[in-house]
Amino acid sequence: MTAIGYVTKDDNGSYKGQLKTVSIRADIDIVPNRDKTTATHPDFRVFTQGVEIGGGWIRCGENSGKEYVSLSLAAPEFGARKLYANLGRAAGQDEGSVFALIWNPAD
């Protein structure tokens, strides 16, 4: 599993951090979607520099039963395909509020 960034969870339920790939370095904010009206709407909205680039859905792990956030990101810098990632515990991280953006290739 490849970490493509790290975020820190704030007390208000949002996350702040950075998305990092070979060609992209962007500060991101993952904020709770206070306007969610249906089950299909994302639980979180993802922003960089004030521009919305994706959403996040709370999922439950099949084996662990623990909740995690599944992200779907899209921007011209990514090309025609979406970038998928999950928020998970950072390897070797003792701080409980730090999460890795774990790249989840679609194919």
Short mmCIF file of the C-alpha atoms (twelve columns), coordinates in Angstrom:
data_MODEL
# 
_entry.id   MODEL 
# 
loop_
_atom_site.group_PDB 
_atom_site.id 
_atom_site.type_symbol 
_atom_site.label_atom_id 
_atom_site.label_alt_id 
_atom_site.label_comp_id 
_atom_site.label_asym_id 
_atom_site.label_seq_id 
_atom_site.Cartn_x 
_atom_site.Cartn_y 
_atom_site.Cartn_z 
_atom_site.pdbx_PDB_model_num 
ATOM 1   C CA . MET A 1   0.000   0.000  0.000   1 
ATOM 2   C CA . THR A 2   1.326   3.378  -0.998  1 
ATOM 3   C CA . ALA A 3   0.759   6.490  1.104   1 
ATOM 4   C CA . ILE A 4   0.150   9.511  -1.130  1 
ATOM 5   C CA . GLY A 5   -0.124  11.969 1.711   1 
ATOM 6   C CA . TYR A 6   -0.945  12.461 5.353   1 
ATOM 7   C CA . VAL A 7   -3.706  14.288 7.196   1 
ATOM 8   C CA . THR A 8   -4.421  15.152 10.811  1 
ATOM 9   C CA . LYS A 9   -7.934  14.865 12.229  1 
ATOM 10  C CA . ASP A 10  -9.234  17.995 13.960  1 
ATOM 11  C CA . ASP A 11  -11.579 18.006 16.942  1 
ATOM 12  C CA . ASN A 12  -14.441 19.163 14.672  1 
ATOM 13  C CA . GLY A 13  -14.237 15.967 12.557  1 
ATOM 14  C CA . SER A 14  -12.389 17.497 9.605   1 
ATOM 15  C CA . TYR A 15  -8.944  16.525 8.339   1 
ATOM 16  C CA . LYS A 16  -6.105  18.763 7.122   1 
ATOM 17  C CA . GLY A 17  -2.922  17.727 5.422   1 
ATOM 18  C CA . GLN A 18  -1.186  17.262 2.131   1 
ATOM 19  C CA . LEU A 19  -1.651  15.134 -0.975  1 
ATOM 20  C CA . LYS A 20  1.740   14.178 -2.432  1 
ATOM 21  C CA . THR A 21  2.475   12.314 -5.650  1 
ATOM 22  C CA . VAL A 22  5.433   12.468 -8.018  1 
ATOM 23  C CA . SER A 23  4.014   15.544 -9.759  1 
ATOM 24  C CA . ILE A 24  1.499   16.977 -7.247  1 
ATOM 25  C CA . ARG A 25  1.923   18.654 -3.870  1 
ATOM 26  C CA . ALA A 26  -1.338  20.124 -2.606  1 
ATOM 27  C CA . ASP A 27  -2.675  21.124 0.791   1 
ATOM 28  C CA . ILE A 28  -6.070  19.492 1.270   1 
ATOM 29  C CA . ASP A 29  -9.017  19.900 3.603   1 
ATOM 30  C CA . ILE A 30  -11.449 17.031 4.117   1 
ATOM 31  C CA . VAL A 31  -14.527 18.488 5.802   1 
ATOM 32  C CA . PRO A 32  -17.777 16.881 6.972   1 
ATOM 33  C CA . ASN A 33  -20.584 17.396 4.453   1 
ATOM 34  C CA . ARG A 34  -23.104 19.317 6.532   1 
ATOM 35  C CA . ASP A 35  -25.456 19.517 3.498   1 
ATOM 36  C CA . LYS A 36  -25.808 15.736 3.036   1 
ATOM 37  C CA . THR A 37  -29.449 14.992 2.211   1 
ATOM 38  C CA . THR A 38  -29.329 11.448 0.762   1 
ATOM 39  C CA . ALA A 39  -27.352 8.282  1.451   1 
ATOM 40  C CA . THR A 40  -25.539 8.602  -1.884  1 
ATOM 41  C CA . HIS A 41  -24.100 12.046 -1.106  1 
ATOM 42  C CA . PRO A 42  -20.563 12.011 0.304   1 
ATOM 43  C CA . ASP A 43  -20.013 12.185 4.050   1 
ATOM 44  C CA . PHE A 44  -17.011 14.465 3.437   1 
ATOM 45  C CA . ARG A 45  -16.048 17.041 0.819   1 
ATOM 46  C CA . VAL A 46  -12.412 17.412 -0.257  1 
ATOM 47  C CA . PHE A 47  -10.960 20.841 -1.077  1 
ATOM 48  C CA . THR A 48  -7.626  22.267 -2.167  1 
ATOM 49  C CA . GLN A 49  -7.094  26.013 -2.425  1 
ATOM 50  C CA . GLY A 50  -10.859 26.526 -2.071  1 
ATOM 51  C CA . VAL A 51  -11.668 24.232 -5.026  1 
ATOM 52  C CA . GLU A 52  -13.667 21.059 -4.407  1 
ATOM 53  C CA . ILE A 53  -11.823 18.069 -5.872  1 
ATOM 54  C CA . GLY A 54  -13.725 15.129 -4.429  1 
ATOM 55  C CA . GLY A 55  -15.708 13.422 -1.751  1 
ATOM 56  C CA . GLY A 56  -15.337 10.875 1.001   1 
ATOM 57  C CA . TRP A 57  -17.684 8.147  2.192   1 
ATOM 58  C CA . ILE A 58  -17.627 6.398  5.556   1 
ATOM 59  C CA . ARG A 59  -17.239 2.668  4.997   1 
ATOM 60  C CA . CYS A 60  -16.937 -0.324 7.307   1 
ATOM 61  C CA . GLY A 61  -14.034 -2.763 6.967   1 
ATOM 62  C CA . GLU A 62  -15.105 -6.284 5.970   1 
ATOM 63  C CA . ASN A 63  -12.730 -8.072 8.316   1 
ATOM 64  C CA . SER A 64  -12.101 -5.509 11.042  1 
ATOM 65  C CA . GLY A 65  -15.584 -4.011 11.261  1 
ATOM 66  C CA . LYS A 66  -13.917 -0.628 11.818  1 
ATOM 67  C CA . GLU A 67  -15.022 2.527  10.043  1 
ATOM 68  C CA . TYR A 68  -12.728 4.277  7.561   1 
ATOM 69  C CA . VAL A 69  -13.102 7.012  4.940   1 
ATOM 70  C CA . SER A 70  -12.967 6.117  1.239   1 
ATOM 71  C CA . LEU A 71  -11.989 9.073  -0.981  1 
ATOM 72  C CA . SER A 72  -12.633 9.751  -4.653  1 
ATOM 73  C CA . LEU A 73  -10.651 12.667 -6.120  1 
ATOM 74  C CA . ALA A 74  -10.756 14.262 -9.569  1 
ATOM 75  C CA . ALA A 75  -8.827  17.220 -10.996 1 
ATOM 76  C CA . PRO A 76  -7.281  18.110 -14.359 1 
ATOM 77  C CA . GLU A 77  -3.843  17.355 -12.887 1 
ATOM 78  C CA . PHE A 78  -4.898  13.708 -12.458 1 
ATOM 79  C CA . GLY A 79  -5.826  13.318 -16.122 1 
ATOM 80  C CA . ALA A 80  -9.008  11.612 -17.243 1 
ATOM 81  C CA . ARG A 81  -9.112  9.131  -14.362 1 
ATOM 82  C CA . LYS A 82  -10.144 9.586  -10.753 1 
ATOM 83  C CA . LEU A 83  -7.726  8.976  -7.921  1 
ATOM 84  C CA . TYR A 84  -9.017  6.695  -5.153  1 
ATOM 85  C CA . ALA A 85  -7.612  6.528  -1.629  1 
ATOM 86  C CA . ASN A 86  -8.602  5.429  1.862   1 
ATOM 87  C CA . LEU A 87  -7.780  7.148  5.121   1 
ATOM 88  C CA . GLY A 88  -5.915  4.666  7.295   1 
ATOM 89  C CA . ARG A 89  -3.496  4.615  10.162  1 
ATOM 90  C CA . ALA A 90  -0.045  5.736  9.126   1 
ATOM 91  C CA . ALA A 91  2.554   2.979  9.489   1 
ATOM 92  C CA . GLY A 92  4.654   3.453  12.588  1 
ATOM 93  C CA . GLN A 93  2.584   6.445  13.659  1 
ATOM 94  C CA . ASP A 94  1.905   6.711  17.379  1 
ATOM 95  C CA . GLU A 95  -0.247  9.829  17.106  1 
ATOM 96  C CA . GLY A 96  -3.917  8.715  16.993  1 
ATOM 97  C CA . SER A 97  -5.050  11.725 14.970  1 
ATOM 98  C CA . VAL A 98  -2.646  11.211 12.022  1 
ATOM 99  C CA . PHE A 99  -3.903  9.276  8.998   1 
ATOM 100 C CA . ALA A 100 -2.279  8.253  5.718   1 
ATOM 101 C CA . LEU A 101 -3.983  8.690  2.345   1 
ATOM 102 C CA . ILE A 102 -3.512  5.146  1.100   1 
ATOM 103 C CA . TRP A 103 -3.664  4.961  -2.679  1 
ATOM 104 C CA . ASN A 104 -6.266  2.489  -3.891  1 
ATOM 105 C CA . PRO A 105 -5.751  1.852  -7.639  1 
ATOM 106 C CA . ALA A 106 -9.046  1.213  -9.414  1 
ATOM 107 C CA . ASP A 107 -7.541  -1.512 -11.593 1 
# 
